[in-house]
Amino acid sequence: MGARKLLLKRRGVPLVPPESFFVDAGKNATVLCDGEQERAEAWGATLATRLMQTAAG
């Protein structure tokens, strides 16, 4: 089950739209594709900002 579906099942409220990131699944490691680290960090920063706004009321 995806994270969003689990959140909704437990009556949680999504703070930001879900996002997917491309990875390169190699034989010995799985790493984010070029440019995905920056996108993931930006998404995480947006999520953190919304969380702080929500907690502050």
N, C-alpha and C positions, 0 to 999 in steps of 0.2 A: 504494500500500500504506500502511495506517495505521501510525502510530508503534508501537503495541503489537504488531502483527503482525511488523513488522520487528525489534523487540527480541527477540521470542520466536524468530524465525527465526535470529537470531544468538546464540541460547542465553542471552540476557539474562534477568534476573529483575525483574519489575515490583515497584517498592517501594510504590506506592500504586495504587489502582484508577484506570483511565483516566477522564478527565472531558471533557465537551464544553461549549463556551460558545457562546451565541447572539450572532450578529453581524448588523449591518445593512449589507448590501452595496449601497452607493449607487453612483451613476454615477462619481463622482470619488474615492471613498474607502470603505474598509471599516472600520467601528468596532464595538466591543463594545456590545451593547445595555445599557440601564439595569440596574445591579446586577451585571453580569457582570465588571466590573473587580475588584470586591471578591471575588467568588467565585474568580476566577483567581488573585488574590494569595493568598488563603487556601489554595488548592490548592497553589500553588507553595511556600508556607511549610511545608506538611505534607510535601511532597516533599523539601525541603531538610533538614528535621528527620530524616526517615527515612534519607536519604543519610548524614547525619552519624552517626546511630546505627549504621548498617551499616558504615561505615568504621571506627568505633571498636571494632567487634567485639562 
